[in-house]
């Protein structure tokens, strides 16, 4: 008598989720199923579980975080403008130390590098949001 495949000791799938689709959504799933040659169940499992970290984005939390980031950038820009104005005043008075100007330039260069990294990161976030 045939025994069939051996029973799984771990990783056995016992939970079930029922999902309803519109006709268009269902037709898309059928098309993908036929194109990829895998079952609807396996297709949905792969799409949901393999892309889970990149697909689900809390838009409200993202907007609040971006708002905080841009507010902080605005404050930093204001501080830089104040420092530049003060440095120009000292320069006109002949009281600007070359060491202070050099340190300012070093810190300003670091700020520009961080701002560039932030811009790159934000572009990645925007691309991820666009996919979901």
N, C-alpha and C positions, 0 to 999 in steps of 0.2 A: 504494500500500500504506500502511495506517495505521501511524504511528510510535508511537502511545501517548503517554503523558505524558512530558515531558522528565525525564531522570535527575537526581537530586539531586547537587549537587557537594559539599555539606556537610550534616550532620545526618542522614545515612542511618542507618536503624536496622538494625543487623546483629546485635545481641545478643538472645538469647532466654532467658526464664526460664519453667520449667515449675512450675505450682502445682497442688496438689490441695486440693479443698474437700469439706466434708461436704454432704449433700443439702440441708440447710437453708441453708447458706452459698451454695451454687450457685443455689438457688431465689431467694434474695435478690438475687443478682447479675443473674439473668435478669429479675426484676421491675424492677430499676433500669434495666437495658438497655432494656426496653420502655417504661418511663415516660419516660426521658430521650431516647430515640430515638438512642442512640449504641451503638457496638459494645462488647462485653465488654472488648476490648483497650483501647479508648480510655477506657472507664469506669475500669478499673483504673489506667491510666497517669495519668489526671487525679487520681484519688483519692490515689494514692501520691505522685506527684511534686509536685502543687500543695500538699498538706498536710504534706509531709515535715518541715519544721522544727517544726511545732506538734504533730505526732502522736507522734514518737518521743521518749520521755523516759526517761532512765536513772534508775529509781526509787531504786536504792541510792545513787547520787551525790546525788540530790535530798534524800533523807533525811539523809545525812551533812551536806550544806550547811545544811539547816534546823536540824539539831542544833547545829551550830557557831553559827548565828545566834542561836538561843534561849539557848545557853550564854553568849554575849557579852552578850545583853540582860540576863540574870540578873546578870552581873558589873557591868554599868552600873547596874542598879537598886540593887545593894548599895552601890556607890560613892556614888550619890545619897543613899541613906539615911544613910551615914556623914557625908557633907557636911552634910546637914540637921541631924543630931544635933549635930555640932560647931558649926554656926551657932547653934543654939538655946542651947547651952552658953555661947558667947560673948555672945549677946544677953542672957542672964540675968546675966552678969558686967558687962554694959555695955561690952564690948570689941569688939562687932561693927561693923565699918566699913560705912557705907551703900554705899560703892563696891563692896565685896566682895559684898554682898547683891544689888546691882543687876547685877553681872557674872554672879553665879550664876543669877539669873532669866533673863538673856539666853541663857546657855548651856542652861539647862533648857528654855526655849522652843524653841531649835533642836533639842534632843533630842526633844521632843514632835513637832515637824514631821517629823523623820527617822523616828520611830516610826510616824507616820501614813502616810508614804510606803511604809514597809516593809509595813505592814498591807495597803495597797492592792495592792502588788506580790504579796504572798503570796496574796491573794484571786484575782488573775489566774492565778497558778501553779496554785492549787487547781482553778479552772475548766478550765484546760488539761488537767490530769491527769484530771479527770472526763470529758473528751471522748475520751481515748485508750483 
